[in-house]
Amino acid sequence: MTLEASIPAPTQPDRLAKNSVGLAHIVFFVVAAAAPLTAVVGASPAAFAFGNGAGVPGAFVLAGLLYLIFSVGFTAMSRHVGGAGAFYTYITHGIGKPAGVGGAFMALVTYSAVQIAIYGLFGFFMAGAVAPLGLALPWWAWSFAALVVVLICGQRNIAFSGAILGVCMIAEIAILLLLDVGIVFTGGGPEGMNLSSFAPSAVFGPGLGVALVFVIGSFIGFEATAIFGEEAENPEKTIPRATYVAVTLITLFYAFSTWAIVQFYGPSKVQAVANAGLDSFYFNAANSVLGAWASQVMNVLLITSLFACILSFHNTLNRYFFALGREGLAVRALGKVHPKHGSPYVAGLIQSVAAAVILGLFVAFGADPYTVVFSWMAALAGIGILLVQVLVSVAIIMFFRKTPTSHGIWTTIIAPVTGLVGLLGSLVLVTANLSLLSGSDSLIVKAFPYAMVVVGILGAIFAVRVKKSQPVLYASLGKVFE
């Protein structure tokens, strides 16, 4: 993306299609971005193996409570500010324009990293799934094919993507619920059924910090509710409801699914079993409880889950590029919407090309799709999203300190401060365990936290330069969404 400081201030910006999505569509986007099957089957085995073992379900509850508390101030502020800029708009109104642009830069890098990570993982699993059928294509061929399909879907009306995400989400949740219910109806495993996974001694036992590294990453994307504020039906009510519904559903589903697998293997054995085979942890359980067909279906749905995740983040990222283009901080064409579908189609094309270039660089250097493309980019995204969420928490606190509202002290001070402390603690834990999260001791990976901070600083410096060279443009930042 080429940033221009010499673009005139926006006068009559294009608008995204209003009333395009309702509560259900937004929840689909958010839950699909969380990729339930990918998070449970892909991420939780590592949390069991390296973290607090049987206490992992309780760790998911802790993370869910943290994000519900964060959502109190987040959704309250959405009634006063909003639009496709989401975090950018929040930080701009709360802290200031330089911080808002810096946050936007970090958000762009974060969501781009997530997208690249999932493209790599999709190619990896897709290549493995079709190889037995005699179609031996390299992983990157499937990644680029997915990129083209996602681009086409993203050009359509947002409800079109919402419908696709809804189907994928229902299918992946259904297979996991079948496994969960099957475990419950068979009475669990050798140690029977119990709720010890939620006991304080299990949740706060050794390894909680490591478990949270994987657990927090499973919630990335829930904040996307605010990004669709301009396209939502009755956004003042829809956005808060969608946020609470999405976070609650994600938390309950993760906690229930991980609790069920603990019952299958037994609280005293689940950590050792996960250590013995991360990739077969859930598939072996599905074979035993439901039959061989279940693990085969789970393999297919894992691929559709990854596709749904990419599509959701593609739409999220489009709206960040769109926001910067419409504000005049980037090429103005990024702020254009499709004349028929009302979608940010130019932003979608540009960011897809950028993703293709980055994927091409990984391919050129012979990077492994799982241990490098996915693991490294997921680690970068984990750091980035926490840094941006910390900025948003500070912005919420500052916004309500200077803005008279009818909200109570819980909404404007207690919840935002509590959320800020929790997010800072999570950021420290993720940074301290970055090598474990990424699976690498590379100096490049260790530099990720510093690199993200530098990205934010560069964004702030760019905003200051705009203030000096184009004061009219600078004065309009953040107002185009009001």
N, C-alpha and C positions, 0 to 999 in steps of 0.2 A: 504494500500500500504506500503510495506517495503522499506525504503530508505537505500541505501548502499553507504558508503563512500569508500569502498574498491574495487570498480569495475574498471577495467582498462579503460582507455580512449577509446572512440569509434574510430574505424578505417574505417570500411566499412559499414555504417549504412544502414538499409533497407529504401527504399523510398516508399512513397505512390504513387498510380497509377496516372501518369501524364495525363493531358488533359482529365480527367474524367468528369469534370463539366464545363458548360459554364455559361454565365451571368444569364440566366433564372433559372438554378438550384440553384445558390448561392442566388439569390433574394428569391426564394421559401424557402430556409433554413432560411433566416433571418426573413422574414415576418411570416413564420410559428412559429419561436421561439417567436416572439412578440405576437403570438396567438390573432389575431384581434378580434375574437368573444369573447374570454375570457376577453380581456382587456376592450372592450366596454361594454359588458353585465355584466361582473363581477366587474371590477374596477371603471369604470366611475360613476356609481350611488353613490358610496361613496364619490367621488370627488364632485359631485353635492350637496350631502347632507351636508357634513362637510366642504367643501371648499368655492370657490367663486361663487357657484350657476351657473347662466347663463353665467358666464365668463369662464367656463371650456373649451369650444372649443378654446378660445384664449390662455389658458394655454397649450393646446396641441401644438399650433403653436409656442409658446415660447420655449417649450422643443425641438421641431423639429428644430428650428433655432439654438438652442444651440448645438445640435448634428451634424448639418450640418457644423457649424463653427469648431467644434472638428474634423470633418472628413477631413477638409482641410489639416491640418498637418498630420493627421493619414494616409490618402491615399498617400500623398507626400512621407512620410517615407516608405510606403510599396514598393515604387520603388527601395529602397536601401537595405531594409532588408525584410525578409519574411519567410514563412514556417508554419508548423503546430503548432508552439509554440505561434504564435500571440502575445498577450500582453507580455508574457514571453520574447520573442525575442526582442520586441520593448524596453522594460525596460532595458534589458541586454545591448543593443547597446547604449542606451541613457544615463542611469544613472550609470550602472555598474552591474557586475554579482551578487553580494549579493542582490541588490535591485531586479534584475530580478528573482532570485529564490524566494525571498520573495513575489513578485507579483504573481508568478506562484502558490505558496501555497495558497494565497488569492483567486486566480481565481478558483482553484480546489474546495475550500470550497464553494465559491459563486455558481458555476454551479451545484455542488452537492446539495446545498440547494434548488436551483430552481427545480432541478429534483425531489427531495423528496417532495417538496411542490405540484408539479403538479401530482405526483403519488397519493398523499393523496386526492387532489381535484377530480381526475379522479375516484378513488374508491368511493368517496362520491356521485358524480352525477350518476355514473353507477348503484350503488346499489339502488338509488332512482328511476331511470328510469325503471329498470326491476322488482322492487318489485310488482307493480300492475299486472304484468304478472304471478305472482305466484312463481317467482324465488328469494327467499329471502336468499341471501348470504351476509355475512358481507362485509363492504367496502374494507377491506384489501385483500379479495380474488380476487377482480377485480383489485386492485393495483398490486398484484403479477402476475396476468395473463397478464396485460399490460406490465409488466417488461420483461416477457419472450418473448412476441411478438416483443417488441422494440429491445431486444438483437438479435433476429434472423434477423430482418431488418438491424440492424447496422453491421452485419457480411458480408452483401452483398456489392457490389460495391456502391460507394457513390451516383451514378446516380439513383440507385434503390430507395434509401430513398428520393432523390430529386423528383422523380416522384410521390411517395406517398404523400409527403408534398404538391406538386403542386395541386393534386386533392382535398385534404382536405382544402387547403387555398382558392381555387377558390369557393368551396361550401360554406364555412363560410362567405366569402366576399359577395357572391351572395345574401344570405338571408338578410344580413344587408343592402345591397344596395337596395334590393326590398323594405324594410321598409323605408329607407331614401327617395327614389324616390316617394314612395307612399305618404309620408307626404308632400313632395313638391308639387305633383300634386293635392293633396286635399286642398292645400292652407294653410297648417299648422293648428294650433288649434285656440282657442278663441281669441288670440292676433294677429293673422295673421302672416305674414312673415316679418322678418327684420334681420339686421346684427348687432344688439346691442351686441351680444356675443363677438364681436371682438373690441368693443369700449374700449379705455383705462380705462374708469371709471368702466367697468364691469370686465375686465381682471385683473386689478391691485387693485380691491376692496378687502374688508376684506375676508380673507380665502384663498388668493392666495397660501400662503406657504403650507397650508394643502392640497390644490388641487394638488400642484406640487409633494407632497409625492406619490400620486397615479399615477399621470401622468408620472413622471420619471420612475417609475417601469414598466410602459407599454412599454418602449423602450428597456428593457434589451434583449440583443441578437443581436442587429444590428451590433455589432463589430465582429460578427462571420465571416464576409466576409473575413477578413485577415487570418483566420484559414485555409481556403481552398486554400491559395495561391499556395501550392505545387501541388495541384490536378487540378487547374484551367487552362483553355485554355488561353494562352496569358495573364498571371497574371498581368503584368505591366499595362495593359489597363482594364482587366476584373474586378480586385479587386476595383479600384477607382470607376468605373462605377457602379458596383454592390452596393457599399456602398451608393453612392449618390441616386441611384434609390430606394434602399430599404428605406432609411430614408425619402425620399420625399414621397414615396407611403404610408408609415406608418403614417406620419404626416397628409397628405391630407385626408386619410381615417378616421383617428381618429377625426380630426377636423370637417369633413363633417358629420359623423355619430352623433357626440355629438351635433353639431349645429342643425341637423334635429330633434333630440329628444327635444331640447329646443323649437323649433317651434311648436311641437306637444302639449306640456304642457303649453307653454307660459313662457317668461323670468321671469315674476313676480311670477310664481307659481312652477317652475321646482324644486327649492330647497325643498319646502315643500312636494311635491309629492315624491321626492327621499327619504326624511326623513321618510315618512309614509310607504315605502315598498321598500327596496333596491333590494330584490330578484325578485319582480314583475315589476320593473320599466320599463324594455324594453318589457317584455312579454305582459303586458297589452296594450302597444302601438301596438305591432304586432297583437294582437287579434282584436283591434279596426280598424286598418288600412287595414290589409290583411285578417283577419279571423282566426278562431281557429287553422286551419291547420298550420299557420305560426309559432305559438308559439310551437307547437309540433315538427315541423321540426327544429326550433331553439334549442330546447332541445337536439335533436339528434346531431345536428352539433356542439353544445357546447362540447359534448363528443369527437367527432372527432377532434375538435380544440385542446382539451387538449392532445389527443394522438399525434397529429402532433407536438405540443409544446415539449412533452417529447422526441420524436424521434429526433427533431432538437438539443435539448440540449444534448442528448445522444451522437450524433455525434460530437458535439463541445467538450464535456468532454473527449471523446475517444482520441481526438487529443492532448489534454493537457497531458494526461497520456502517450500517445505515444511519445510526445516531451521529457518528462522527462526520459523515458526509453531509448530513442535513444541517448540522451545526456549523459547517464551514471549516472544520478542522482537518478535513481530508478532501480528496477529489470529490467535487460536488456530485458527480454522477452516482456515487455510492448512495446518495440520498434520494434516488429516483425509485418510484414504485411501478409495478407492472400495470399497464392501463386496464387490463381485464381482471387479473387476479388480486390486485392490490398488495402484492408481495414485493419485498426489497430485492428484486431479481438481479440488479447489477451488483449489489453487495454480495449476493450468493455466488455469482459467477467469479468475481474477483477473489473472494476468499477460497473458493474451490481450486482456482488456479494456484494460489499460494500454497494450499495443502498439497497439491500435486507436485509442486516444486520441492517442497520439504521431503515428501515421501521419495521422490526421485533421488535426492541427495543420500538418503539412508540406503537406498538400493545400490547407488553407485559405490558406496563405501562398504558394501557387503554386510550391512547390519542385520543381526538376527531379529525377526519380527517380534519374538516374545521377550527375550532377555534384554534387548536393547531398545527397539522402537516402542514397545508397550511399556516396559518397566521404567525406562528413563523418563518418558513423557508423562507417565502417570505420577511419578515422583515430583516432577516439575509442576504439574497441575495441582497436586496436593498442597505444595508450598504456596503457590500463587493464590488459590481460592481462599486459604486461611488469611493471607495477608490482606486481600481485598475485603474479606468479611470483618476483619479487625478495623479497617478504615471505615467501613459502613457503620459499625457499632459506635465508633467515635463520632461519626457524622450525625447519627441519630441523637446521641446525647447533646451535641452542640446545637442541633436544629431546634430541639424542644426547649433548650435554655433561652433561645432568642426569639422563639415564635409562640405567642399566646395561643393556647388551645384549651379545649374542654377535657382533655385527657388527664387522668389521675397520675399520682406520683409513681405508681407501679409501672404504668405504661411509659412514662417519660424519663424515669431515672433508674428505679430499682431493676427492672428487667433488662434494660440496655446495658447497665453497668455489670450485672451478673453475667450476661451473655459475653461481654467484652473480656471479663476475667477468664471465663471458660474457653473462649477462642484463643486467647493468648497462651493459656496452658496447653491447649492442643497444638498450637504452633511450635511451642518449645519441644513437645514430645515428638512431633513429626520430624523436626529438624534434627533432633538428637538421634533418631532412628532412621535417617534418610538412606543409609547404606543398606539396611535391611529391607526397607520399602522398595528400593530400586533394584536390589540384588547386585549392587556394584559398589566397589570402593574407588571408582574412578574420580580423579580430581575434578572432572567436568561435573559429575553429579554432586560432589561436595560443594561446588560453587553455585549451585542452583539458588539457594536462599539469597546470596549476595547479588546474583544476576537479576532476580526478580525485584529486589530493592532498587537496583540501578535502573531497571526499566521504569519503575515508578518515578524516580528522580528525573529521568530524561523527559517523561511526560510533563512533569511540573515545570521543568525548564522551558519546554516548548511553549507551554501556556503563558509563561512570563514573557517570552519573546513575542508572542502574539499580542500581548497587552501593550508592549512598547511600539510595535510596528503597525498594529491594527486595533486601536482602542475601541472602535465601533463594533468590530467582530467580537472582541473580548467581552464587551459589555452584554452582548446577546447570548453568551454561552449559558446553557441550562434553561433559558427562557422559552426556547422553541418547543419545549415539551409541556409547558404550563397550560 
